Amino acid sequence: MELTAEAMRKPLEAFIAKAAGARQVRITALARLGGGAVQENWRITAELDGRSEALVMRASSATEGVAESLTRADEFALISAAHAAGVTVPEPLWLCAERSVIGRPFHLMRYVLGIAAGHRLVKDPGVNDGLVERLGQELARIHSIHPPRPDLAFLRTPDPTPVQDAVARARAWLDHHRAPHPALEWALRWLERHEPPCPGLALVHHDFRTGNYLVDQGRLTAILDWEFAEWGDPNEDIGWFCARCWRFGAIEREAGGIGSREAFYRGYERGGGHQIDRDAIAFWEVMAHARWAYIALQQGERHLSGADRSLELALTARIVPELELETLLLIGKIEKGCR
């Protein structure tokens, strides 16, 4: 069922009134935000007993989406835990885990100013190594959350190791895919045979990259999109952030397309993160490209199957050959001793 502003307005007003303990709620603006290939994000302007509030609603997609993503209830619990740990996230407000209100589960959080679009951030002259260092510190704060956590019991624990678990999941999905991908299969085998030591399990955002944080006038305002988080190797987040595929064309700026790798590493270590192992990060950059290729195939399958017809999903699948090539090139550099 497609979400529309007209159909959601009254049910959301009633839900917010009950959740906030307000006598009267009137939604004055309701519009879908850009981005969110897996879930839907809506901006809401509402008057609660005459007080104006800017909110964001994050709703599950019409289909099941990507298999690895968290439910909205789990995502809400995770953001709440991150917020309590001092991570810069939008303030989580209310959760609706049922479908009875708008037909899908959703949660509401405080609206935060900022730009997330990667293609804009990499061209912003106000974005520099200062922001990159801050992002490193922020990631170290995320990685300060360790298992076991009863409030985060829903998070996956890798079995038997983060690398072996990631390879097994990708391989299991590829085995049932409609087309063979020998380059990707070969890369998975290489990853399986070259696993570096894990510094210890921690909360891994699993999609920490340019495009998933907000920046307002050069200042970090929020870390977004926690739906893939799990317990894992913290080096995975570092490799994902530095991967070439997430630099949005600004290839020379190796930290997210916005600054230097050195500034990012410096911020991470100063923020309390473990000492950077450059060989391990190189390995996880290979994994980043292989994993993104596998997710891109999943996104394309949502379109091809007819479950969620979308030009964005169809175009995402077209980047797979480029990702496979980059994976092989990175492996070649590692084998030759280049970093």
C-alpha positions as CSV (number, residue, x, y, z in Angstrom):
1,M,0.0,0.0,0.0
2,E,1.4,3.4,-1.0
3,L,1.6,6.0,1.7
4,T,0.0,9.3,1.0
5,A,-0.2,12.5,3.0
6,E,-3.9,12.7,2.7
7,A,-4.5,9.2,4.1
8,M,-1.9,9.5,6.9
9,R,-2.8,12.9,8.3
10,K,-5.7,12.1,10.7
11,P,-4.3,8.7,11.9
12,L,-0.9,10.4,12.7
13,E,-2.5,13.3,14.5
14,A,-4.3,10.8,16.8
15,F,-1.2,8.7,17.3
16,I,1.0,11.8,18.1
17,A,-1.6,13.2,20.5
18,K,-1.7,9.9,22.5
19,A,2.1,9.4,22.4
20,A,2.9,12.9,23.4
21,G,0.1,13.3,25.9
22,A,-1.2,16.3,24.0
23,R,-4.8,17.5,24.1
24,Q,-4.8,18.6,20.4
25,V,-2.5,17.9,17.5
26,R,-2.8,19.4,14.0
27,I,-0.4,18.4,11.2
28,T,0.2,21.5,9.1
29,A,2.7,19.9,6.6
30,L,3.5,16.3,5.6
31,A,5.9,15.5,2.8
32,R,8.1,12.7,1.8
33,L,11.9,13.3,2.0
34,G,14.4,12.3,-0.7
35,G,16.7,9.3,-0.2
36,G,15.7,6.2,1.7
37,A,16.0,3.5,-1.0
38,V,15.1,0.8,1.6
39,Q,12.7,2.8,3.9
40,E,10.6,5.9,3.6
41,N,11.2,9.1,5.4
42,W,8.6,11.8,5.8
43,R,8.9,15.3,7.3
44,I,6.1,16.4,9.6
45,T,5.3,19.9,10.9
46,A,2.7,19.6,13.7
47,E,1.2,21.9,16.3
48,L,0.9,20.2,19.7
49,D,-1.4,22.2,21.9
50,G,-0.4,25.2,19.9
51,R,3.4,24.5,20.0
52,S,5.0,23.9,16.7
53,E,7.2,20.8,16.3
54,A,9.3,19.6,13.4
55,L,9.5,15.8,13.2
56,V,10.6,13.0,10.9
57,M,8.7,9.8,10.4
58,R,10.6,6.7,9.3
59,A,8.3,4.0,7.9
60,S,9.0,0.5,6.7
61,S,8.9,0.1,2.9
62,A,5.9,-1.4,1.1
63,T,7.8,-4.6,0.5
64,E,10.2,-6.5,2.9
65,G,13.1,-4.6,1.4
66,V,16.7,-5.8,2.0
67,A,16.8,-9.0,4.1
68,E,19.6,-7.6,6.4
69,S,17.7,-4.5,7.5
70,L,16.3,-4.1,11.0
71,T,12.6,-3.6,11.8
72,R,11.4,-0.2,12.8
73,A,11.0,-1.3,16.4
74,D,14.6,-2.6,16.6
75,E,15.9,0.5,14.8
76,F,14.1,2.7,17.3
77,A,15.6,0.8,20.2
78,L,19.1,1.1,18.6
79,I,18.8,4.8,18.1
80,S,17.6,5.2,21.6
81,A,20.7,3.3,22.9
82,A,23.0,5.4,20.7
83,H,21.4,8.6,21.8
84,A,21.9,7.6,25.5
85,A,25.6,6.8,24.7
86,G,26.1,10.4,23.4
87,V,26.2,9.6,19.7
88,T,24.9,12.4,17.5
89,V,21.6,11.1,16.4
90,P,18.1,12.7,16.0
91,E,16.3,12.5,19.3
92,P,14.0,9.4,19.2
93,L,10.5,10.2,20.2
94,W,7.8,7.6,19.6
95,L,7.4,4.1,18.1
96,C,4.5,2.5,16.4
97,A,5.4,-1.2,15.9
98,E,1.9,-2.1,14.6
99,R,0.4,-1.6,11.2
100,S,-2.9,-0.4,12.5
101,V,-2.2,3.4,12.2
102,I,-0.8,3.9,8.7
103,G,-0.6,0.3,7.4
104,R,3.1,0.0,8.2
105,P,5.4,0.2,11.3
106,F,7.1,3.5,11.9
107,H,8.8,5.7,14.4
108,L,9.1,9.4,14.9
109,M,12.1,11.5,15.8
110,R,13.1,15.1,16.1
111,Y,13.8,16.9,12.8
112,V,17.4,17.9,12.4
113,L,18.8,20.5,10.0
114,G,21.4,19.5,7.5
115,I,22.3,18.1,4.1
116,A,22.9,14.4,3.6
117,A,23.3,14.1,-0.2
118,G,26.8,12.9,-0.9
119,H,27.0,14.5,-4.4
120,R,26.4,17.9,-2.7
121,L,28.6,17.4,0.4
122,V,31.7,16.5,-1.6
123,K,31.4,19.8,-3.5
124,D,30.7,21.9,-0.4
125,P,33.7,24.2,0.3
126,G,32.8,24.3,4.0
127,V,33.4,20.5,4.4
128,N,37.0,19.7,5.3
129,D,39.3,17.6,7.5
130,G,37.7,19.1,10.6
131,L,34.4,17.4,9.8
132,V,36.2,14.2,8.8
133,E,38.0,14.1,12.2
134,R,34.7,14.7,14.0
135,L,33.2,11.8,12.1
136,G,36.1,9.6,13.2
137,Q,35.4,10.6,16.8
138,E,31.7,9.8,16.3
139,L,32.5,6.4,15.0
140,A,34.7,5.6,17.9
141,R,31.8,6.6,20.2
142,I,29.5,4.1,18.3
143,H,32.2,1.4,18.7
144,S,32.3,2.0,22.5
145,I,29.0,0.1,22.7
146,H,29.8,-3.6,23.3
147,P,27.8,-6.8,23.7
148,P,26.1,-8.1,25.7
149,R,23.3,-5.6,25.9
150,P,19.9,-6.8,27.0
151,D,18.2,-3.8,25.3
152,L,20.0,-4.7,22.0
153,A,19.4,-8.5,22.2
154,F,17.9,-8.4,18.7
155,L,21.2,-7.5,17.1
156,R,22.9,-10.3,15.1
157,T,26.1,-11.8,16.5
158,P,28.4,-13.0,13.7
159,D,28.9,-16.8,13.6
160,P,31.6,-17.9,13.8
161,T,33.5,-14.6,12.9
162,P,32.4,-11.3,11.3
163,V,34.2,-12.2,8.0
164,Q,33.0,-15.8,7.8
165,D,29.5,-14.7,8.6
166,A,29.4,-12.0,6.0
167,V,30.8,-14.3,3.3
168,A,28.4,-17.0,4.1
169,R,25.4,-14.7,3.9
170,A,26.4,-13.2,0.6
171,R,27.2,-16.6,-0.8
172,A,23.9,-18.1,0.3
173,W,22.0,-15.3,-1.5
174,L,24.1,-15.5,-4.6
175,D,23.6,-19.3,-4.9
176,H,19.9,-18.6,-5.4
177,H,20.2,-15.5,-7.7
178,R,19.0,-15.7,-11.2
179,A,22.4,-14.9,-12.8
180,P,26.0,-16.1,-11.9
181,H,28.6,-13.6,-10.7
182,P,31.9,-15.4,-10.9
183,A,34.0,-12.3,-10.1
184,L,32.1,-11.7,-6.9
185,E,32.2,-15.4,-6.0
186,W,36.0,-15.3,-6.4
187,A,36.3,-12.2,-4.3
188,L,34.3,-13.8,-1.5
189,R,36.6,-16.8,-1.6
190,W,39.6,-14.5,-1.3
191,L,38.0,-12.7,1.6
192,E,37.4,-16.0,3.3
193,R,41.0,-17.0,3.0
194,H,42.6,-13.7,4.1
195,E,40.6,-12.8,7.2
196,P,42.5,-10.4,9.6
197,P,42.2,-10.6,13.4
198,C,39.2,-8.9,14.9
199,P,40.0,-6.3,17.7
200,G,36.8,-7.3,19.5
201,L,33.1,-7.2,18.8
202,A,31.4,-3.8,19.0
203,L,28.3,-2.1,17.7
204,V,28.9,-1.7,13.9
205,H,26.7,0.8,12.1
206,H,27.2,-1.1,8.9
207,D,26.4,1.8,6.6
208,F,28.5,4.6,8.1
209,R,29.3,6.7,5.0
210,T,28.8,10.0,3.3
211,G,25.1,10.2,2.5
212,N,24.1,8.8,5.9
213,Y,24.9,11.8,8.1
214,L,23.7,15.3,8.1
215,V,25.9,18.4,7.8
216,D,24.7,22.0,8.5
217,Q,27.2,24.8,7.6
218,G,30.1,22.4,7.8
219,R,29.0,21.0,11.2
220,L,27.9,17.4,11.8
221,T,24.3,17.4,13.1
222,A,23.2,13.7,13.0
223,I,24.2,10.2,12.1
224,L,21.4,8.5,10.1
225,D,20.1,5.2,8.8
226,W,20.9,2.5,11.4
227,E,18.9,-0.3,9.8
228,F,21.8,-2.5,9.0
229,A,23.5,-2.3,12.4
230,E,24.8,-5.4,14.2
231,W,27.6,-6.7,16.4
232,G,30.8,-7.0,14.4
233,D,34.4,-6.0,13.6
234,P,34.7,-2.2,14.1
235,N,37.2,-2.2,11.2
236,E,34.3,-2.9,8.9
237,D,32.8,0.6,9.5
238,I,36.2,2.2,8.9
239,G,36.7,0.4,5.6
240,W,33.2,1.1,4.5
241,F,33.6,4.9,5.1
242,C,36.9,5.0,3.2
243,A,35.8,2.8,0.3
244,R,36.1,4.3,-3.2
245,C,32.5,3.5,-4.0
246,W,31.3,6.0,-1.3
247,R,33.4,9.0,-2.4
248,F,30.9,10.3,-4.9
249,G,33.5,11.1,-7.5
250,A,35.9,12.9,-5.1
251,I,38.3,9.9,-5.4
252,E,41.4,11.8,-4.1
253,R,39.7,12.5,-0.7
254,E,39.9,9.0,0.6
255,A,37.7,9.5,3.7
256,G,34.2,9.6,2.4
257,G,35.0,11.9,-0.5
258,I,35.2,14.8,1.9
259,G,38.7,14.7,3.5
260,S,41.9,12.9,4.2
261,R,42.2,9.3,5.5
262,E,44.7,10.6,8.1
263,A,42.2,13.0,9.6
264,F,39.6,10.3,9.9
265,Y,42.0,7.9,11.5
266,R,43.3,10.6,13.8
267,G,39.8,11.5,15.0
268,Y,38.9,7.8,15.5
269,E,42.0,7.1,17.7
270,R,41.6,10.3,19.6
271,G,38.0,9.6,20.2
272,G,38.8,6.3,22.0
273,G,38.8,3.9,19.1
274,H,41.3,1.1,18.7
275,Q,44.7,1.7,17.0
276,I,44.2,1.6,13.2
277,D,45.5,-1.4,11.5
278,R,46.0,-0.3,7.8
279,D,46.2,-3.8,6.5
280,A,42.9,-4.7,8.1
281,I,41.3,-1.6,6.7
282,A,42.5,-2.5,3.2
283,F,40.9,-5.9,3.6
284,W,37.6,-4.4,4.8
285,E,37.6,-2.0,1.8
286,V,37.6,-5.1,-0.4
287,M,34.7,-6.4,1.6
288,A,32.9,-3.1,1.3
289,H,32.8,-3.3,-2.5
290,A,31.8,-6.9,-2.5
291,R,29.1,-6.3,0.0
292,W,27.7,-3.2,-1.8
293,A,27.7,-5.3,-5.0
294,Y,25.6,-8.0,-3.3
295,I,23.2,-5.4,-1.8
296,A,22.9,-3.7,-5.2
297,L,21.9,-7.0,-6.7
298,Q,19.2,-7.3,-3.9
299,Q,17.9,-3.9,-4.7
300,G,17.7,-4.7,-8.4
301,E,15.9,-7.9,-7.6
302,R,13.2,-5.9,-5.8
303,H,12.5,-4.1,-9.1
304,L,12.9,-7.1,-11.4
305,S,10.6,-9.3,-9.4
306,G,7.9,-6.7,-9.6
307,A,7.6,-6.4,-5.8
308,D,8.8,-2.8,-5.8
309,R,9.0,-1.2,-9.3
310,S,11.5,1.6,-9.1
311,L,13.9,3.3,-11.5
312,E,16.3,4.0,-8.6
313,L,16.4,0.3,-7.7
314,A,16.9,-0.7,-11.3
315,L,19.8,1.8,-11.7
316,T,21.4,0.6,-8.5
317,A,21.8,-2.9,-9.9
318,R,23.6,-1.5,-12.9
319,I,26.6,-0.5,-10.8
320,V,27.5,-4.2,-9.9
321,P,30.1,-4.7,-12.7
322,E,31.9,-1.5,-11.6
323,L,31.9,-2.7,-8.0
324,E,33.2,-6.2,-9.1
325,L,36.0,-4.6,-11.1
326,E,37.0,-2.4,-8.1
327,T,37.0,-5.4,-5.8
328,L,39.4,-7.2,-8.1
329,L,41.7,-4.2,-8.5
330,L,41.9,-3.7,-4.7
331,I,42.8,-7.4,-4.2
332,G,45.5,-7.0,-6.9
333,K,47.0,-4.0,-5.0
334,I,47.0,-5.9,-1.7
335,E,48.7,-8.9,-3.3
336,K,51.4,-6.7,-4.7
337,G,51.9,-5.1,-1.3
338,C,50.4,-1.7,-2.3
339,R,48.0,0.1,0.1
